[in-house]
Structures are given as structure tokens and as C-alpha cells.
Amino acid sequence: MSADQSNENVLHTMQFKFDDRTLYYKDVPQDLAKNVIRSLKQLVPYLVKRAGEPYSAWKDHDSTHRGAPSLIKSLRENQGWTQKELSERLEIKQYNLSRIETGTRAISKAMARKLSEVFKIDYREFL
């Protein structure tokens, strides 16, 4: 395939906005971009329909679901943060965050609000 042909099959940039983040991708293959757009067209009506529901309603609840402690740990890990990094953002000691994540320390309303600010999720999800 020549260089000219490969450029015809590439969508040069894609941009996705999530809350306060914007992700940019360059040189995305055209067929992949079309698949992403097709999937988003199917996903957006579903998301709009569920927009008024709390985050917890979106999760599959099973016997392993532990509520706010597992949510906090999952959100932290999705960000790629250690407990130490998150505890610094929350301005608490790391061992207190560990106790929150294991469910041995209750989450106060003030802590729920701090978590809400850090993760951009309604504070009520942590209570």
C-alpha cells in the first residue's frame, strides 16, 4: 500500500470528552473510526435514557458487590492511583483510606463530598 493510499484510510484525529477530560487520538484507521461512531450512535440513546439514574443503578449487583468501599477502590484503580496518591488528594492519611476501602471505617458526608470532587461523581454514591 502506498503512502497516499494509507492516508485515505486514516481519520487523522478523534476527540472524546468525558466530564473535565478530553482524549485525543491521531491517525485512527478509518474502518475503526466508523465502528466507534456506529457503536456510539447505539450507546448514546441508552446513556441519555439512564442519565437521571445514580451511578450505582448502572452496576450489576451481585454477591461480590460491597457498595461504596469497592466503588472507591475501583475508581481509584481506574485512575491508576495508589492509595497514597488518593489519600493525598483527599488530604487524609493512607491508613484511613485503606480502612474506608475495606469497609472498616464509615464514610462521612464530608468525606463523600471530597470523593465526589476527586472522582466527579455525585457524593450520594459514597454514602
Secondary structure by P-SEA (a helix, b strand, c coil): ccaaaaaaacccbbbbbcccbbbbbccccaaaaaaaaaaaaaaaaaaaaacccccccccccccccccaaaaaaaaaaaacccaaaaaaaacccaaaaaaaaaccccccaaaaaaaaaaacccccccc
